[in-house]
Amino acid sequence: MRGLINLSALLFLSVALTVNLMGQEPIRVVCVGNSITAGYGLGNSGQSWPSQLNVKLGGKYSVLNYGVSGSKMTKTAPGTYWEEGNFTKALDADPQILIISLGTNDAGIWDSVKDRFKDDYIAMIDTFLSRSNGFEPIVYLCYPPPTFNTSSQNENIEMDIIPIIDEISELRNTYIIDYHTPLLDSSSLFPDQLHPNAAGALLMSGFAFDSISAHQTIIPYFSVNGADSLQNDTVSLNIGDDLTFKPNSMDEGTWSWSGPNGFTSTVRTPVITDVQQNQGGSYSVVFTNTSGERSIRNFMVSLNSCSIAITPNFQIDNGAVQTYTYLVTNPGSTLKFSPQVSPASESIWTWTGPNGFFSNSRQLTINYIGTQQAGDYTAIYYDGNGCKGKVVYTVNVEGMLTCPSLVPYLNNTGWANESTVEVAAGSSVSFGPQPMDGSWSWIGPNDFKSEDREARVNNVQKENAGIYWAVYTNDAGCKDSLEFTISIECVSPEIIPYLNVNNGGWQQVSSASLDEGGTITFGPQPRTDGTWSWNGPNGITSAEREFAISDMHTDQGGTYTATYTNDCGKQSIYTFTITVNGTTSANPDIVESVFEVYPNPAKDHIAIQTKLKNYGASVYSLDGRILVHAENLNRISVLETSVLKKGIYVVKVHSRDGSYSKKFLIE
């Protein structure tokens, strides 16, 4: 039973959906899930995929959202759904259809939960099956949507989570809703790379609707006192009437009924003769075809012999509770209907209103009502015995438009009531202005656009800084805007030193030694943006990042200071030390008496023996490149030469007493 669609049954279903919505107990659809189910990051709860699924399914269904942000399937995992209060609420709701959409967060810590995930998933299904009152729920298991933030998490979903869900579906005879495959190329619908925006949640609700509606194949019919059959799932009877249920399905299969006072039946057309007061209420039937696929339908039997008084409470803009059925309010107001029965009960309430409006809750709130929402709102209540009450509110919308104040909120390290934020480059910023109801549209730097109330800018760089405009509209006709500003935090830049001696190639060093007549080239990084200024011996200055001094003299040795100012005004300073060796006697006897080099030929090191103190030594290639350099040496020192290739090199020793050189061989 993994999701095969019977097209002929779907055709009949489309006919069945044209019947009257009033009064039937809605089929309870319970959604268990994580933040994706809860609607994290969306403008309001009505944009979550369960809420949008309820709109698609219509008034014959009541979709209950028990998603919890951060929750996981595995019992031992931190944030396990098993320990959430919503788990108890989901069980108590006694679902007729159960949708489980967990696994995304388990995939993020897969190595620590993979040994328990399957068993705990099966245990959750079995817990719902064992707690059901009357019928076991029809179960749908959801493939987690793709994650675009980390490849490893998505790989765990595809390679481990989804195959396990397939195995569980076969073991427990459930349906599958695929939230993964159709969204693989839809990263734009996941602003934070994990949670869908309103458009993404709408797509997900469509996948769930297609799967559920394809398997709901029961067409409701009934007959009273032997008269012709009527296509409806709500019937009003007098005491003593005879009622015959006559549901149809295009498939062959079995039928199972439950109802008030322990009513059960396994025939398609059960008959209740001489109906009495205690036989009113909600009757449920489950049809199972020969492939094991199940569908469910509720019938409401009301009795004309009893009626229930309803107190028509309502409030306008959270004002005093009033008890009229005719009310006048300004466009943009918020209405809250809260009809009451005595004794108080939340049993079965159904609402209809203008423009196809429906609801299955006792309390009903309409935020920022518009003139197009004026009209009659009808609430019908049934108690457990089929006794009925009815109240009709007539709403007139006229007068001056009332609009809500817009409140800015930003999230960089936490939500704050601010409209400006300075962030480090690479950070992310979320906008979350209020009110939550209504529509929002955004424009900003670098062609930024969004239609979500909670919009997000990832990896903020210089091109993302600037002003973001949010335009708010609602059904009442209100229109207003907010301005947000993102700026990049100005940080002191890092300078990376580079020197080039005698055009021998760049070296990442800040000091160098060369002989008189040589050339030194400075070339620090960063290469782009900002400005440079230099100061050195004898008044040397430059405004170039890379500049050279040729034909160096001893008085040009010393400290060179580079100051770099980036494009937001922060400065960094770096100093370079250049030693210029003066000309000394080349008399080999003098050189020989100053220092010795051994071994010569050498391999991986040379030793320098001299009477000099606090001297420096450099190994040069014959074309003048410094290959090895050391300072602050005394008497006998060793230089590492293992990096040198075979050939002839020059070692120069320099101190305040002069500079001396010798050749040596690497073999």
C-alpha positions in Angstrom: 0.0 0.0 0.0 2.6 2.6 -1.1 0.7 5.2 -3.0 -0.8 3.7 -6.2 -3.5 6.1 -7.6 -6.8 4.7 -8.8 -7.8 7.2 -11.5 -11.5 6.0 -11.7 -11.8 6.4 -8.0 -10.3 9.9 -8.2 -12.9 10.8 -10.8 -15.7 9.8 -8.4 -14.0 11.6 -5.6 -14.2 14.9 -7.5 -17.9 14.4 -7.8 -18.2 13.7 -4.0 -16.5 16.9 -3.1 -19.4 18.9 -4.5 -21.8 17.9 -1.6 -22.8 20.2 1.3 -20.0 20.9 3.8 -22.3 21.8 6.7 -22.4 19.6 9.8 -20.2 16.7 8.9 -17.6 15.8 11.6 -14.3 16.5 9.8 -11.8 13.7 9.3 -9.0 14.2 11.8 -5.6 14.5 10.1 -2.8 14.7 12.6 0.7 15.9 11.5 3.7 14.9 13.5 7.0 16.6 12.5 9.8 19.0 13.1 10.3 22.7 12.4 9.5 22.2 8.7 6.1 21.0 9.8 5.7 23.6 12.5 6.2 26.3 9.9 9.5 27.8 11.1 10.5 31.0 9.3 7.1 31.5 7.6 5.1 34.7 7.9 2.3 33.0 9.9 1.1 29.6 10.9 -1.4 29.6 8.1 1.5 29.2 5.6 2.8 25.9 7.0 2.3 22.9 4.8 -0.3 21.3 7.2 -2.4 24.6 7.2 -2.2 24.8 3.4 -3.1 21.1 3.2 -6.3 21.8 5.2 -7.3 24.5 2.7 -6.8 22.1 -0.2 -8.7 19.3 1.5 -11.6 21.5 2.5 -14.0 21.6 5.4 -14.5 17.8 5.5 -11.0 17.5 7.1 -9.5 19.0 10.2 -5.7 19.1 9.8 -4.0 19.4 13.2 -0.3 20.6 13.2 1.7 19.2 16.1 5.1 20.0 14.7 7.9 20.9 17.1 11.1 22.7 16.0 14.3 20.8 16.4 12.6 17.5 17.1 13.9 14.1 16.2 12.5 10.6 15.8 15.1 8.8 17.8 14.2 8.4 21.5 17.7 8.9 22.9 18.5 12.0 20.8 18.5 15.5 22.3 15.2 17.1 21.3 13.4 13.8 20.7 9.8 14.2 19.7 8.8 11.4 22.2 9.3 13.8 25.1 7.5 16.8 23.6 4.1 17.8 24.9 2.8 17.8 21.3 3.4 14.1 21.1 0.8 13.6 23.9 -1.6 16.0 22.2 -1.2 14.2 18.9 -2.1 10.9 20.6 -5.0 12.4 22.4 -6.3 13.8 19.1 -7.1 10.2 18.0 -6.1 10.7 14.4 -8.0 9.1 11.6 -5.2 10.0 9.2 -1.7 10.2 10.7 1.2 12.0 8.8 4.7 11.5 10.2 7.4 13.8 8.8 10.5 13.3 11.0 14.1 12.4 10.2 15.7 15.6 8.9 17.3 16.4 12.3 18.2 12.7 12.9 20.2 12.9 9.6 22.2 15.7 11.0 23.6 13.5 13.9 23.2 10.2 12.0 26.2 8.3 13.4 24.9 8.7 16.9 21.3 7.6 16.2 21.4 5.2 13.2 21.3 2.1 15.3 18.0 3.1 16.9 16.2 5.2 14.3 14.2 2.3 12.6 13.1 0.7 15.8 12.0 4.0 17.3 10.1 4.9 14.1 8.2 1.6 14.1 7.5 2.1 17.9 5.9 5.5 17.2 3.6 4.1 14.6 2.6 1.2 16.9 2.0 3.7 19.7 -0.6 5.5 17.6 -2.1 2.3 16.4 -2.6 1.0 19.9 -4.0 4.3 21.2 -6.7 4.7 18.5 -10.4 4.7 19.6 -12.4 2.6 17.1 -10.1 2.4 14.1 -6.4 2.3 13.5 -5.4 5.5 11.7 -4.4 5.5 8.1 -0.7 6.3 8.2 1.4 8.3 5.8 5.2 8.5 6.1 7.1 11.4 4.6 10.5 11.4 2.9 12.3 14.4 4.4 12.8 17.3 2.0 16.3 17.8 0.7 18.8 19.9 2.7 21.0 22.3 0.9 23.1 23.5 3.8 25.3 20.4 4.3 25.9 17.7 1.7 26.5 15.1 4.5 23.0 15.6 6.0 21.3 15.3 2.7 23.4 12.2 1.8 22.3 10.6 5.1 18.7 11.3 4.1 19.1 9.8 0.7 21.3 6.8 1.6 19.9 5.9 5.0 16.7 7.6 6.1 14.6 7.2 2.9 15.5 3.4 2.5 14.6 2.9 6.1 11.2 4.7 5.7 10.6 2.4 2.7 11.2 -0.7 4.8 8.9 0.6 7.6 6.2 1.4 5.1 6.3 -2.2 3.8 6.3 -3.6 7.4 3.4 -1.5 8.6 1.4 -1.2 5.3 1.5 2.6 5.1 1.4 5.2 2.4 4.4 7.4 1.3 4.5 11.2 0.7 7.6 12.1 -1.2 8.8 15.5 0.0 12.3 14.8 -1.3 12.6 13.9 -5.0 10.3 16.7 -6.4 12.3 19.4 -4.5 15.9 18.4 -5.3 16.3 21.3 -7.7 14.3 23.8 -5.6 17.0 25.3 -3.4 15.5 28.8 -4.1 12.4 27.7 -2.1 14.5 27.1 1.0 15.9 30.5 2.0 18.1 29.2 4.8 18.9 26.0 2.9 16.8 23.9 5.3 13.2 25.4 5.8 10.8 26.0 3.0 9.3 29.4 2.3 5.6 29.9 1.8 5.8 28.8 -1.8 7.8 25.7 -0.9 5.3 24.8 1.9 2.5 25.2 -0.6 4.2 22.7 -2.9 4.6 20.3 0.0 0.9 20.6 0.8 0.1 19.8 -2.8 2.2 16.6 -2.6 0.3 15.6 0.6 -3.1 16.5 -0.9 -2.4 14.4 -4.0 -1.4 11.4 -2.0 -4.4 11.6 0.5 -7.1 12.5 -2.1 -5.9 9.7 -4.4 -6.7 7.1 -1.7 -9.9 8.6 -0.3 -12.3 6.7 -2.5 -15.6 6.5 -0.4 -18.6 8.3 -1.9 -21.2 9.0 0.9 -24.8 8.0 0.4 -27.7 7.3 2.7 -31.5 6.6 2.6 -34.2 7.5 5.1 -37.3 5.3 5.5 -36.6 3.5 2.3 -36.7 6.6 0.1 -34.3 7.3 -2.7 -30.6 7.5 -1.8 -29.1 11.0 -1.2 -25.4 11.8 -1.8 -24.4 13.4 1.5 -22.6 12.7 4.7 -25.0 14.6 7.0 -28.5 13.6 7.8 -31.3 15.0 10.1 -33.7 12.4 11.5 -36.8 12.2 13.6 -37.1 9.8 16.4 -38.4 6.4 15.0 -36.9 6.9 11.5 -35.1 4.1 9.7 -31.6 5.0 8.4 -29.6 3.1 5.8 -26.0 4.0 5.1 -25.1 3.3 1.5 -21.5 4.4 0.8 -19.9 3.4 -2.5 -16.4 2.8 -3.8 -15.2 1.8 -7.3 -13.1 -1.0 -5.8 -13.9 -4.3 -4.3 -13.1 -4.7 -0.6 -14.3 -4.8 3.0 -16.1 -2.3 5.1 -15.8 -1.6 8.8 -18.1 0.8 10.8 -18.0 2.4 14.3 -20.5 4.8 15.9 -22.3 5.9 19.1 -23.1 3.4 21.8 -20.7 0.8 20.6 -22.2 0.6 17.1 -20.1 -1.6 14.7 -20.8 -3.3 11.4 -18.8 -5.0 8.6 -21.4 -4.6 5.8 -21.4 -1.8 3.3 -25.0 -0.8 4.0 -25.8 -1.1 7.7 -29.4 -0.3 8.7 -30.4 1.5 11.9 -34.2 1.0 12.5 -36.4 3.0 14.8 -33.7 5.6 15.5 -33.6 6.8 19.2 -32.1 9.8 20.9 -28.9 8.0 21.9 -28.2 6.9 18.3 -27.4 10.4 17.0 -23.8 11.5 16.5 -20.8 10.7 14.3 -20.4 7.4 12.4 -17.1 6.4 10.8 -16.5 3.9 8.0 -13.2 2.5 6.7 -13.0 0.8 3.3 -10.1 -1.6 2.6 -9.7 -2.7 -1.0 -8.2 -6.0 -2.2 -4.7 -4.4 -2.3 -4.9 -3.4 1.3 -5.4 0.3 0.6 -7.7 2.1 3.1 -9.9 5.2 3.0 -12.2 6.7 5.6 -15.4 8.7 5.8 -17.4 10.3 8.6 -21.2 10.6 8.6 -23.1 12.9 11.0 -26.6 11.9 12.2 -28.4 14.7 13.9 -31.8 14.5 15.5 -34.6 17.0 15.1 -36.0 16.3 18.5 -33.3 18.2 20.3 -31.6 21.5 19.9 -28.8 23.3 21.6 -28.8 27.0 22.5 -25.6 28.9 21.5 -24.5 32.2 23.0 -23.1 34.3 20.1 -20.0 35.8 21.7 -17.6 38.0 19.7 -14.9 40.7 20.2 -13.7 43.5 17.9 -10.0 44.4 18.3 -9.7 42.5 21.6 -12.4 44.8 23.1 -15.2 43.8 25.4 -17.1 40.5 24.7 -20.4 41.2 23.1 -23.4 38.8 22.4 -25.0 40.1 19.2 -25.4 38.3 15.9 -25.4 41.5 13.8 -22.2 43.6 14.0 -20.6 46.5 12.1 -16.9 47.0 12.1 -14.3 49.1 10.2 -12.2 47.5 7.5 -8.8 46.5 9.0 -10.4 45.4 12.3 -9.8 42.0 13.9 -12.9 39.9 14.7 -12.9 37.0 17.2 -16.0 34.8 17.3 -16.2 32.6 20.4 -19.7 31.0 20.5 -20.5 29.1 23.7 -22.8 26.2 24.7 -23.8 25.2 28.2 -22.2 23.1 29.5 -19.0 24.3 27.7 -17.8 21.8 25.1 -15.4 21.7 22.2 -17.2 18.7 20.5 -17.9 19.3 16.8 -18.0 22.8 15.4 -18.2 23.6 11.7 -18.2 27.1 10.1 -19.0 28.4 6.7 -18.7 32.0 5.4 -18.2 34.3 2.4 -15.9 33.3 -0.4 -15.8 29.6 0.5 -14.7 30.2 4.0 -14.7 27.2 6.4 -13.3 26.3 9.8 -13.6 23.4 12.2 -12.7 25.3 15.4 -15.1 26.8 18.0 -13.1 30.0 18.2 -12.6 31.9 14.9 -10.4 34.9 14.4 -10.4 37.0 11.3 -7.4 39.4 11.2 -7.7 42.7 9.3 -11.1 42.1 7.8 -11.8 43.6 4.4 -15.1 44.6 2.7 -14.9 41.4 0.6 -15.2 39.4 3.8 -18.5 40.9 4.9 -21.5 38.6 5.0 -23.0 35.7 7.0 -20.8 33.4 9.1 -22.6 30.3 10.2 -21.5 28.1 13.0 -23.1 24.7 13.6 -22.5 22.7 16.7 -23.2 18.9 17.4 -22.9 17.2 20.7 -22.0 13.6 21.1 -25.7 12.5 20.6 -26.3 14.4 17.4 -28.2 17.3 19.0 -27.5 20.4 17.0 -27.2 24.1 17.6 -26.8 26.9 15.0 -25.8 30.6 15.1 -25.4 33.0 12.2 -23.3 36.1 12.6 -24.0 38.9 10.0 -20.9 41.0 9.5 -21.0 44.5 7.9 -17.6 46.0 7.1 -17.8 49.8 6.6 -16.2 53.1 7.7 -12.6 54.3 7.9 -9.8 51.8 7.2 -7.9 50.7 10.3 -4.3 49.6 9.6 -1.8 47.9 12.0 1.5 49.5 13.0 4.5 47.8 11.4 7.2 46.7 13.9 10.8 46.0 12.7 12.7 42.9 13.8 16.1 41.7 12.8 18.0 38.5 13.7 21.8 38.3 13.4 22.7 36.7 16.8 19.1 36.8 18.1 15.9 38.6 17.4 15.9 42.3 18.2 13.4 45.1 17.7 15.8 47.0 15.4 15.9 48.1 11.8 19.6 48.5 11.4 22.4 46.0 11.9 26.2 45.9 11.4 27.5 42.4 10.7 30.8 40.8 9.9 31.3 39.7 6.3 30.0 36.2 5.7 27.3 36.5 8.4 23.6 35.9 7.7 20.7 38.3 8.6 17.0 37.4 8.9 14.2 40.1 8.7 11.1 39.3 10.7 8.8 42.3 10.8 5.3 42.2 12.3 2.3 41.8 12.0 2.5 38.2 11.0 -0.7 38.2 8.9 -0.9 39.9 5.6 1.5 39.9 2.7 5.1 41.1 2.5 7.3 41.9 -0.5 11.0 42.8 -0.4 13.6 44.5 -2.6 17.2 45.2 -1.7 20.8 45.5 -2.9 22.2 43.0 -5.4 18.8 42.3 -6.9 17.5 41.0 -3.6 13.7 40.0 -3.7 11.5 38.0 -1.5 7.8 37.4 -0.9 8.2 36.0 2.6 7.6 38.0 5.8 10.7 36.4 7.3 13.2 37.1 4.6 16.9 36.1 4.9 20.2 37.3 3.4 22.9 34.7 3.6 26.7 35.2 3.5 26.5 39.0 3.6 29.3 40.7 1.6 29.9 44.3 0.5 27.5 44.0 -2.4 24.7 43.0 0.0 25.1 46.0 2.3 22.6 48.8 2.0 18.8 49.5 2.4 16.2 46.8 2.2 12.5 47.9 1.7 9.7 45.8 3.0 6.2 46.5 1.7 3.2 45.2 3.7 -0.4 44.8 2.4 -3.4 43.0 3.8 -6.9 42.0 2.7 -8.4 45.1 4.2 -6.5 47.3 1.7 -3.7 48.5 4.1 -0.3 49.3 2.6 2.8 50.4 4.4 6.5 49.9 4.3 9.6 49.5 6.5 13.2 50.3 5.8 16.0 48.1 7.1 19.8 48.8 6.8 22.6 46.2 6.7 26.2 47.5 7.0 29.4 45.5 7.0 31.4 45.6 10.2 34.7 47.4 9.4 37.6 45.2 10.7 41.3 45.9 10.5 42.7 44.1 7.5 45.5 41.6 7.7 48.8 42.5 5.8 50.8 39.6 4.4 54.4 40.5 3.8 56.2 39.7 0.5 59.7 40.7 -0.7 61.6 40.1 -3.9 65.4 40.4 -3.8 67.3 41.1 -7.0 64.3 39.9 -9.1 64.8 36.4 -7.7 61.1 35.7 -7.0 58.6 36.5 -4.3 59.2 35.3 -0.7 56.7 35.6 2.1 59.1 37.3 4.5 59.4 40.7 6.2 63.2 41.0 6.3 65.9 40.6 3.7 69.7 41.3 3.3 71.3 42.3 0.0 74.6 43.9 -1.1 75.0 47.4 -2.3 73.8 47.9 -5.8 71.1 45.3 -5.4 67.3 45.7 -5.9 64.6 45.2 -3.3 60.9 45.0 -4.3 58.1 45.3 -1.7 54.7 43.6 -2.6 52.5 43.0 0.4 48.9 41.8 0.2 45.9 42.2 -0.1 46.1 43.2 -3.7 42.7 44.8 -4.1 40.7 47.6 -2.5 42.0 50.2 -0.1 45.1 52.4 -0.2 48.8 52.1 0.7 51.4 54.5 2.1 55.1 53.9 2.8 57.8 55.5 4.9 61.4 54.5 5.0 65.0 55.7 5.5 66.2 59.0 4.1 62.6 60.2 3.5 61.6 57.4 1.1 57.8 57.4 0.5 55.4 55.6 -1.8 51.6 55.3 -2.3 51.9 52.1 -4.3 51.3 48.6 -2.9 54.2 47.2 -4.9 57.3 49.4 -5.4 61.0 48.7 -6.0 64.3 50.4 -4.9 67.2 49.6 -7.2 70.9 50.3 -6.8 70.6 50.1 -3.0 73.1 51.9 -0.7 73.9 51.2 2.9 72.1 54.3 4.1 68.9 52.9 2.5 68.9 49.9 4.9 66.6 50.0 7.9 62.9 49.9 8.7 60.2 50.4 6.0 56.7 50.9 7.3 53.6 50.1 5.2 50.2 51.5 6.2 47.2 49.9 4.5 43.7 51.5 4.8 40.8 49.4 3.6 37.7 50.7 1.8 35.8 51.2 5.1 38.5 53.2 6.8 40.3 50.7 9.0 44.1 50.8 9.1 46.8 48.1 9.5 50.6 48.8 9.9 53.4 46.4 9.0 57.2 46.9 9.2 59.9 45.5 6.9 63.6 45.3 7.8 66.1 45.6 5.0 69.9 45.2 5.5 72.2 46.6 2.8 75.7 45.1 3.0 78.5 47.5 2.2 81.5 46.7 -0.1 84.4 45.0 1.8 87.8 43.8 0.8 87.7 40.8 -1.4 91.2 39.7 -0.3 90.8 36.0 0.2 93.3 36.0 3.1 91.1 38.5 5.0 87.9 36.5 4.2 89.6 33.3 5.2 90.7 34.8 8.5 87.1 36.1 9.3 85.1 32.9 8.8 85.3 29.3 7.6 82.6 27.1 6.0 82.5 23.3 6.4 82.0 20.8 5.1 82.7 21.9 1.6 81.3 20.2 -0.5 78.2 20.0 1.7 74.8 18.2 1.6 72.0 19.0 4.0 73.8 21.6 6.2 76.9 23.9 6.5 78.6 25.1 9.6 80.0 28.6 9.9 82.9 29.2 12.3 83.9 32.8 13.0 85.1 35.2 15.8 82.3 37.6 14.9 79.4 38.1 17.3 75.8 38.9 16.6 76.2 38.4 12.9 73.9 37.5 10.1 74.4 34.9 7.3 72.7 34.3 4.0 73.0 31.7 1.3 72.7 33.1 -2.3 72.3 31.6 -5.6 74.7 32.7 -8.2 72.0 35.0 -9.7 71.7 36.8 -6.4 68.5 35.2 -4.8 68.5 34.7 -1.1 67.8 31.0 -0.4 68.6 30.7 3.3 68.8 33.5 5.8 69.5 33.7 9.6 70.2 36.6 12.0 71.6 37.0 15.5 74.2 34.3 15.2 77.3 33.9 17.3 80.7 32.1 16.5 79.7 28.6 15.4 76.4 28.3 13.7 74.7 25.7 11.4 72.5 26.6 8.4 70.1 24.1 6.9 70.8 23.5 3.2 68.8 20.4 2.5 66.4 22.4 0.3 69.3 23.4 -2.1 69.9 21.5 -5.3 73.3 20.4 -6.4 75.5 23.3 -7.5 77.6 26.3 -6.4 76.3 28.8 -3.9 77.6 31.9 -2.1 77.4 32.2 1.7 77.7 35.8 3.0 78.4 36.8 6.6 77.6 40.3 7.6 77.9 42.3 10.8 78.6 45.9 11.8 82.2 45.2 11.0 81.6 44.4 7.3 80.4 41.8 4.9 82.3 38.7 3.7 81.5 35.9 1.3 82.7 32.5 0.2 81.5 30.0 -2.3 80.7 26.4 -1.5 79.4 23.3 -3.3 76.3 21.2 -2.7 76.7 17.7 -4.0 
